[in-house]
Amino acid sequence: MPVLYLGHGAPPLADDERWTGELRSWAAELPRPESILVVSAHWEESPLTLGATRPTPLTYDFWGFPRRYYEVTYDAPGAPELAEEVTKLVGGAEPVAQDPERGLDHGAYVPLKEMFPEADVPVLQVSMPSLDPRGLFDLGRRLAPLRERGVLVVGSGFLTHNLSCVDFPAGPDYQPPSWSAEFDDWAARALAGGDVDALLDFQRKAPAAGIAHPRTEHFAPLFVAMGAAGAGADPSSPRTAVEGFWYGLSKRSVQFG
């Protein structure tokens, strides 16, 4: 299976017909997964923690939106077998915990609802135990064998993410600010060139890194995806599946393999 890093945005991004169409087209090109493993920007917990392995209500981890966003459902099957495999692959290197009451958060269900609308593929979400780039990359490497078993590994974040600098009154299609465009261009070139070292050291190497990511949780899932994909071994492998900007933030999403 390939590995994905995708931009999930806020819940209203699901109202953007261009974005939802891009995700549907992307999913149509993918081999059908046996199950899906999601690492979302919205779940940081140490040690590595496995989410619900049975149908559980979604985690609406956002505030102040219209009621309809809290009425979205996504009743994908749980993935207890995948949870066992993850525990075996990771448990030898670090502890693994469980949170059986935690349903999928919007970093998982918002894009999956567009890509796999039938909700018939088992899904497991796991936490990020830290935001350390190298640690997350190594976590991805330990998860890489899942690809041979038909598991689609998905890192869900946003390539640039600074809500304090977003001009919401200007609407979703305004010209991106220079810091977002520059960071997006740098990341695209680093990914295309397989420059793993630069990406892992993005806070020092990337232009406007501190503005594009004042906190790094939305970039961090990329490192898990890179590790799972063996990024750097084949510089031609990453391809951009979604690009452009939404409220000035980069939607760039990539596929490895």
N, C-alpha and C positions, 0 to 999 in steps of 0.2 A: 504494500500500500504506500501511496505517497504520504507526505506530512505537510500540514498546512499551518501557516500563520495568517490569521485574518483579523480585520478590524471590525469590531462588533458595534461600536458606537453606543450612544444612549438609546433607550427604547424607542424614541421617535424616529430613529434612523430606519426602522421598519416601515415607516410611512413613505419613504423615498423609493419611488418605483424604479428608478435607475439602479439603485443599490440592490434592491431585492431581485431585480432581473439579472444583475451580474452574478449574484450568489446562486440563483437557480441554474443559470447557464454553466457556471463552474461545476456545480454538483452533478449536472448531467454528463459531464466529461469524466467524472471520477469512476473507478471501479466500485461496485457496491461493497461497503464494508460489512464485516461480520459484527463489529461493534465499534464504538467511538470512545476515545479517551480525550477529555478536555481539560486543559489547564487554562484557567481564566485569570485575568488581571484582578478580579474582584474576590479572590479567596487566597489570603495569605494566612497560613497556620503551620506552626512547627510543633512536632515533627510532621512529615508528610502525612496528610490525612485523606482518607477515602470518603467520598460522599455516599449518599444513599444507594443501596444496591437493590432496592425495591421501589415501586412507584410511590413517590412522595411529592407533596405540593411544592411548587416552585418557590425559590427564594427571591422575593421582590426587593432587591437590595438597592432601592432608590426612593427618593422622596420628592413630593411636590408636583407630581405629574397628574394629568387627568385620570379619572377612575378606570377608564377602559384599559390602561396599561397594566393595571393590577388584576384584570380579569382574563388576561392571556393564559392559555393552558398549553402544555406540551407533555403529553402522557407517554413518553418513550419508556420502553421496558428498562428495568434495572439490569446491571451486568455483573452478577456475583462471581461468575467464572473469571471475568476480566479482573475483578478486584483481587481474586486469589493469585492470578498471574502477576499483577503489579506488586503484590506483597512479596512474592518469591523473588522477583527481579530486584527489588529495592531493599527488601528487608535485611539482606546480608550486609549492606553498607550503612544503613541508618534505621532508626525505629520507624514503624508505620502505625498510625492510629486510624480509628474509624469514627465517623459522625453519621450514624444511620438516619438521623432526622434532617440532614441538610439536603434540600433539593437543589436542582440546577439553578444557578444564578443567571442574570441577564447576559453575562458574557458567554454563556453556553446556549441558553435556549433561544435567544433572539436570532442569532445566525442559523442555528440548526432548524428552527421552524421554517426558514426560507429554503434551506438546502435539502432537508429531508422532511417535507411537510406531513408525510404520513405517520411520522413518529413511530416507525416500526423497527428502528435499529436500536439495539441496547446501547445506553450511554452511561459512562462513569465519569464523574468529575473528581479531580484530585487537587489538593491545595498546593500552593508554592510554599515550601518550607522556609525560604528566604528570598531576598531579591539579589543575591550575589550572582553575577553573570556566570562565573566559572562553575559554581555549584549547580546552577540550573542547567547549564550545558552538560555537565556530568550526569545529572539526573536524566536528561534526554537520552544520553548514550546508553544508560542502563535500561531505558524503556524501548530502545530500538528493536529488540527481537520481536516485539509485539507486531511489528509491521508484517513479518512473515506469517503471522497467524490471522491476517485479515483485519487488523485493528487500524483504524484511521486516527492518528494522533493529531490533535488540533491545539495550537496555542492561540488564545484569543485575547487581543489587546487593542491597541491603536497606535499607528506608527508615529504620530505626534499627538500629544495630549496635554493641553494646558487650558483648562476651562476658564481660568481667570483672564485670559487674553482673547477670548472669543467675543466677537461682536454679534451677539444674537439678534439685535434689531435689524442688522443688515441682511439677514436671511442666509440660507444654507449655501448659496452659490457665489458668494463674494470672492474676490481675488485673495488667495491665501497670503498671509503676512510673510515677510522675507524669512523669518526664523523657521517657519514651518516648511516653506518651499526648499530652503537650503538643507535642512535636516533630511527631508524626504529624498532630495537628489543625492545626498551623500550616502544614505542608507541603500538606495537603489543600486548605486555603483559598487558599494562594498558587498552587497549580496550577489550581484552579478559576477563579481570577481572572486567570490569565495573567500573574502578576507575575514576569516573568523576572528583573528586576533584584534583587528580594528573594531569589529562589532562588539566584541566582549569588553573592549576598553573604550566604548563609545563616549563615556562621560568626559574623556580627555581628548578623543580623536575627532568627534563629530562637531560640526559647526552648530552653535546655538543649542547645544545639548541641554544646558540648564534651563533654557526657556521652553524648549520642545517637551522636556520631561522634568519639571520641577520635582516630581516624585516618579520613580522609574517603573512602577508596577504595570503600566500598559505596554512598555517595551519588553519587559522581562519574559513573557511567554515565548517570545521569539527565540530565546536561548534554549529553551526546552525543545522547541521544534528543530532548531539547528542541530542539537545533539542527537536527537532521534533520527535525523536524516543523514547523519554523517557529513554535515556541511563542511565544505572546504576540499573534500576528496574529488568532487567534480564541479568545477566552477560554472559549467554550463547548465547545471541542474536547476537552480532556482529560477522560476519564471513568475512574472507578475500576472496575477489573475484579475485583480481589481486595482485601479489607480484613480487618481483625482483627489479632490478635497471636499469636505463637508463642514460648513462653518469654519473654514480655514484650516481644518485639521486633516492630515493625510490619511486617506482610506487604504493606502497601498497594502495589498494582501498578496502573499506569495505561496507558491507550491514548490516543494522539494520532491524530486523524484517523479 
